[in-house]
């Protein structure tokens, strides 16, 4: 298991829109924004909003990599594990779809960005809106994935 992975969450446990967004971000990041597979997949699934989604996600991935104080951790395109950074990215996209400025600010900081550039903000808004227009609303509870879960301890009572 990758050390940054969320242990009890499987990629296939995510809602469809979240799986699509995460798979696309992974493909785009792995290809440096030039992934014909992602472009074709988006065109097929989202029709006319496909190119906008690809452009927005490519800008978002590039700007997060450039503006974050740290190296973000993403899984490989076919990996079933989800990293904490990927969960935060899903939460960020969801917050943008809901126009929740406070949550956007929180998740931007969680991803190591102190002050998001205008280009990063535009990429985020563009990707989130295009996914929504294509019928893919990300889960509002995506933020719950990115919070460390308390340890569950079994307590045995002496009898």
C-alpha positions as CSV (number, residue, x, y, z in Angstrom):
1,X,0.0,0.0,0.0
2,X,1.2,3.5,-0.8
3,X,2.1,5.4,2.4
4,X,-0.1,8.3,1.4
5,X,-3.1,6.1,0.6
6,X,-6.3,6.2,2.6
7,X,-6.4,2.6,3.8
8,X,-10.1,1.8,3.8
9,X,-11.3,3.6,0.7
10,X,-11.2,1.9,-2.7
11,X,-11.5,3.8,-6.0
12,X,-14.5,1.7,-6.8
13,X,-16.3,2.9,-3.6
14,X,-16.4,6.4,-5.0
15,X,-19.5,7.8,-6.7
16,X,-19.3,7.7,-10.5
17,X,-18.6,11.5,-10.9
18,X,-15.8,11.3,-8.4
19,X,-14.3,8.2,-10.1
20,X,-14.4,10.0,-13.5
21,X,-12.8,13.2,-12.1
22,X,-10.1,11.3,-10.3
23,X,-9.3,9.1,-13.2
24,X,-9.0,12.1,-15.5
25,X,-6.8,14.1,-13.1
26,X,-4.5,11.0,-12.9
27,X,-4.3,10.6,-16.7
28,X,-3.8,14.3,-17.3
29,X,-1.1,14.7,-14.5
30,X,0.7,11.5,-15.7
31,X,0.8,12.8,-19.3
32,X,1.7,16.4,-18.5
33,X,-1.7,17.6,-19.8
34,X,-1.4,15.9,-23.2
35,X,-3.4,12.7,-23.0
36,X,-5.3,11.7,-26.1
37,X,-7.1,9.0,-24.1
38,X,-8.4,11.5,-21.6
39,X,-9.5,13.8,-24.4
40,X,-11.3,11.0,-26.2
41,X,-12.9,9.8,-23.0
42,X,-14.2,13.2,-22.2
43,X,-15.6,13.9,-25.6
44,X,-17.4,10.5,-25.5
45,X,-18.8,10.9,-22.0
46,X,-19.4,14.7,-21.8
47,X,-20.0,15.7,-25.5
48,X,-19.5,19.4,-26.0
49,X,-18.4,20.0,-22.4
50,X,-15.6,17.4,-22.8
51,X,-12.9,19.8,-24.2
52,X,-13.6,22.4,-21.5
53,X,-13.3,19.8,-18.8
54,X,-10.0,18.6,-20.2
55,X,-8.7,22.1,-20.5
56,X,-9.8,23.1,-17.0
57,X,-8.3,19.9,-15.4
58,X,-5.1,20.3,-17.3
59,X,-4.7,23.9,-16.1
60,X,-5.7,22.9,-12.5
61,X,-3.2,20.0,-12.4
62,X,-0.4,22.1,-13.8
63,X,-1.0,25.1,-11.5
64,X,-1.4,23.0,-8.4
65,X,1.9,21.3,-9.1
66,X,3.6,24.6,-9.7
67,X,2.0,26.6,-6.8
68,X,1.9,24.0,-4.0
69,X,4.6,24.3,-1.3
70,X,5.0,20.5,-1.5
71,X,4.9,17.7,-3.9
72,X,1.4,16.4,-4.2
73,X,0.8,12.7,-4.3
74,X,-1.4,11.2,-6.9
75,X,-2.0,7.5,-7.6
76,X,-1.2,5.9,-11.0
77,X,-4.1,5.9,-13.5
78,X,-5.0,2.3,-12.8
79,X,-4.5,2.3,-9.0
80,X,-7.4,1.5,-6.8
81,X,-6.0,3.2,-3.7
82,X,-6.8,6.9,-3.1
83,X,-4.3,9.3,-1.6
84,X,-5.1,12.1,0.9
85,X,-4.2,14.7,-1.8
86,X,-6.6,13.1,-4.3
87,X,-9.4,13.2,-1.7
88,X,-8.6,16.9,-1.1
89,X,-8.7,17.5,-4.8
90,X,-12.1,15.9,-5.1
91,X,-13.3,18.0,-2.2
92,X,-11.9,21.1,-3.9
93,X,-13.7,20.3,-7.2
94,X,-17.0,19.6,-5.3
95,X,-16.7,22.9,-3.3
96,X,-16.2,24.7,-6.6
97,X,-19.3,23.1,-8.1
98,X,-21.2,24.3,-5.1
99,X,-19.7,27.8,-5.2
100,X,-18.5,27.3,-1.6
101,X,-15.8,29.9,-1.2
102,X,-14.9,29.0,2.4
103,X,-14.4,25.3,1.5
104,X,-12.5,26.2,-1.7
105,X,-10.1,28.2,0.4
106,X,-9.7,25.4,2.9
107,X,-9.0,22.8,0.3
108,X,-6.6,25.0,-1.6
109,X,-4.6,25.4,1.6
110,X,-4.8,21.7,2.3
111,X,-3.1,21.1,-1.0
112,X,-0.2,23.3,0.0
113,X,-1.2,26.5,-1.9
114,X,-1.0,29.7,0.2
115,X,-2.6,32.0,-2.4
116,X,-4.1,30.6,-5.6
117,X,-3.2,32.4,-8.8
118,X,-5.9,33.7,-11.1
119,X,-5.0,30.9,-13.5
120,X,-5.4,28.2,-10.9
121,X,-8.7,29.7,-9.9
122,X,-9.9,29.8,-13.5
123,X,-8.8,26.2,-14.2
124,X,-10.7,25.0,-11.1
125,X,-13.8,26.9,-12.0
126,X,-13.7,25.8,-15.6
127,X,-13.2,22.1,-14.8
128,X,-15.8,22.1,-12.1
129,X,-18.4,23.9,-14.2
130,X,-17.8,21.7,-17.3
131,X,-18.1,18.5,-15.3
132,X,-21.4,19.7,-13.9
133,X,-22.6,20.8,-17.3
134,X,-21.8,17.3,-18.5
135,X,-23.9,15.8,-15.8
136,X,-21.2,14.9,-13.3
137,X,-21.8,16.5,-10.0
138,X,-19.2,15.5,-7.4
139,X,-20.3,14.2,-4.1
140,X,-20.7,16.8,-1.3
141,X,-19.3,14.5,1.2
142,X,-16.0,14.1,-0.7
143,X,-14.5,16.3,2.1
144,X,-15.1,13.5,4.5
145,X,-12.5,11.4,2.6
146,X,-9.8,13.9,3.3
147,X,-10.2,14.1,7.0
148,X,-8.1,11.7,9.1
149,X,-10.3,9.2,10.7
150,X,-10.0,8.6,14.5
151,X,-8.4,5.3,15.5
152,X,-10.9,2.7,16.5
153,X,-9.8,0.9,19.6
154,X,-11.5,-2.0,21.0
155,X,-11.8,-1.8,24.7
156,X,-12.0,-4.9,26.7
157,X,-13.3,-4.8,30.2
158,X,-11.8,-7.1,32.8
159,X,-14.4,-9.2,34.4
